[in-house]
Amino acid sequence: MSNAPAAEELQTEEEIDLTEANEVIDKYLTLPGNLMPVLQGIQEAYGYVPKPAIALVAERLNAYPAQIYGVLTFYAQFHLKPRGRFIIRVCVGTACHVQGAERITETFFDRLKIGHAETTADLRYTFEKVACLGACGMAPLAMVNDDTFGKMTVQKVDEIINTYNARPMK
């Protein structure tokens, strides 16, 4: 399963406008320990941290790109690829697992044609299996962005997808 967006749907890395990245760097340039807020701000602006922004941060903060990649790959909050507008998370913790989370996960995979930590080519959905969403009494549980769906069934998977397919992309 591929999570690479279609070429025509995304700007190439070279075409990305780094104006917002420069503005974020300017905002935190004199702050001690500024790397984390700079990377968080860039991710907020772009939805992920584009490769050209990493080179820019390295240059402007006088750091090695490898140091920046180290931070980006250590913390799960950072993403190096574009993500979907709708982030689907399915809990696979113990309570959800025994209530059928695997079947729910497989149904999402089948319907969306993506797997764990993958994004649809149209950038509508990103799917993630997570260890716990903290609502064991509602198992099995799924979330789409901040919307929670408890007592999940295969039929609810289809309802969720139909609901979010009807929503505009921006």
Legacy VTK file of the C-alpha trace (Angstrom):
# vtk DataFile Version 3.0
C-alpha trace
ASCII
DATASET POLYDATA
POINTS 170 float
0.000 0.000 0.000
1.377 3.366 -0.964
0.975 6.575 0.960
2.655 8.762 -1.633
0.344 11.484 -2.904
-0.051 11.785 -6.651
2.539 14.136 -8.139
-0.018 16.448 -9.676
-1.800 16.873 -6.346
1.178 18.206 -4.441
3.728 20.861 -5.001
7.161 19.393 -5.418
9.527 20.002 -2.551
11.378 22.611 -4.626
8.164 24.554 -5.302
7.185 25.001 -1.667
6.957 28.639 -0.654
9.126 29.039 2.446
7.750 32.457 3.385
5.808 31.042 6.338
8.814 29.002 7.480
10.955 32.151 7.461
8.284 33.992 9.460
8.230 31.208 12.065
12.030 31.256 12.312
12.009 35.070 12.649
9.500 34.789 15.500
11.735 32.455 17.544
15.204 33.386 16.268
16.443 34.961 19.503
14.713 32.493 21.848
17.139 30.110 23.572
16.261 26.510 22.728
14.276 27.636 19.704
14.436 24.467 17.599
11.280 22.803 18.980
9.006 25.855 18.677
10.404 26.557 15.197
9.670 23.004 14.036
6.233 23.038 15.678
5.402 26.345 13.997
6.538 25.092 10.602
4.497 21.935 10.974
1.467 23.978 11.964
1.905 26.174 8.885
2.405 23.349 6.364
0.792 20.341 8.036
4.182 18.606 8.036
7.850 19.632 7.941
8.932 19.839 4.278
12.533 18.951 3.370
13.340 22.447 2.056
12.217 23.870 5.406
14.682 21.585 7.190
17.531 22.996 5.102
16.305 26.518 5.831
16.089 25.875 9.577
19.587 24.372 9.565
20.973 27.410 7.776
19.148 30.024 9.818
19.699 28.380 13.232
23.282 27.388 12.448
22.603 23.698 12.991
23.351 20.534 11.066
20.437 19.057 9.086
21.185 15.733 10.805
20.480 17.344 14.192
17.132 18.567 12.932
16.266 15.175 11.436
17.181 13.640 14.785
14.590 15.786 16.545
11.978 15.246 13.828
12.327 11.477 13.903
12.559 11.185 17.696
9.265 12.939 18.474
6.078 11.302 17.191
4.394 14.717 16.921
6.425 15.599 13.819
5.667 14.414 10.300
7.963 14.456 7.281
5.225 13.748 4.728
1.929 15.479 4.037
-0.975 14.135 6.063
-4.645 13.872 5.314
-7.214 16.490 6.239
-8.984 13.822 8.299
-6.779 11.842 10.681
-8.452 8.548 11.565
-7.197 6.881 14.727
-8.364 3.457 15.871
-7.527 2.310 19.372
-5.873 -1.103 19.465
-5.348 -1.171 23.240
-6.471 -4.164 25.282
-10.125 -3.191 25.818
-10.580 -2.243 22.166
-8.625 -5.259 20.952
-10.887 -7.745 22.764
-13.946 -5.895 21.427
-12.890 -6.265 17.776
-10.558 -3.357 17.005
-8.619 -5.473 14.513
-11.747 -6.019 12.401
-12.465 -2.268 12.509
-8.867 -1.498 11.508
-8.928 -3.982 8.635
-12.228 -2.530 7.408
-10.749 0.975 7.309
-7.699 -0.410 5.475
-9.950 -2.153 2.946
-12.224 0.839 2.364
-9.495 3.490 2.169
-6.867 1.318 0.425
-4.180 2.452 2.889
-2.524 0.924 5.930
-1.192 2.127 9.249
0.545 5.532 9.098
-0.412 5.956 5.445
-2.248 8.749 3.653
-4.642 8.530 0.723
-3.344 9.969 -2.548
-5.943 12.754 -2.450
-4.741 13.779 1.044
-8.238 13.289 2.473
-7.338 10.603 5.055
-4.397 9.499 7.150
-4.874 6.331 9.201
-3.164 5.511 12.507
-3.465 2.654 14.939
-2.942 3.992 18.468
-2.263 2.237 21.759
-5.046 3.921 23.738
-7.526 6.738 23.320
-8.568 6.729 26.987
-12.205 5.711 26.622
-12.172 1.980 27.282
-15.874 1.935 28.182
-16.668 2.872 24.576
-14.536 0.086 23.044
-13.843 -0.398 20.233
-13.120 3.262 19.652
-12.185 5.386 16.647
-11.543 9.095 16.248
-11.556 11.331 13.207
-9.645 14.481 14.106
-11.436 15.463 17.352
-14.667 13.503 16.743
-15.032 10.319 18.806
-16.918 7.212 17.677
-17.509 4.509 20.275
-18.856 0.963 20.076
-17.504 0.774 16.528
-18.887 -1.698 14.009
-18.070 -2.414 10.380
-21.254 -0.556 9.426
-20.103 2.512 11.398
-16.836 2.495 9.424
-18.835 2.934 6.218
-20.984 5.670 7.806
-17.889 7.548 8.978
-16.230 7.368 5.573
-19.416 8.519 3.832
-19.776 11.425 6.280
-16.205 12.645 5.807
-16.264 12.048 2.046
-19.138 14.550 1.911
-17.104 17.236 3.693
-15.072 19.716 1.674
-11.320 19.329 1.634
-10.581 22.833 2.948
LINES 1 171
170 0 1 2 3 4 5 6 7 8 9 10 11 12 13 14 15 16 17 18 19 20 21 22 23 24 25 26 27 28 29 30 31 32 33 34 35 36 37 38 39 40 41 42 43 44 45 46 47 48 49 50 51 52 53 54 55 56 57 58 59 60 61 62 63 64 65 66 67 68 69 70 71 72 73 74 75 76 77 78 79 80 81 82 83 84 85 86 87 88 89 90 91 92 93 94 95 96 97 98 99 100 101 102 103 104 105 106 107 108 109 110 111 112 113 114 115 116 117 118 119 120 121 122 123 124 125 126 127 128 129 130 131 132 133 134 135 136 137 138 139 140 141 142 143 144 145 146 147 148 149 150 151 152 153 154 155 156 157 158 159 160 161 162 163 164 165 166 167 168 169
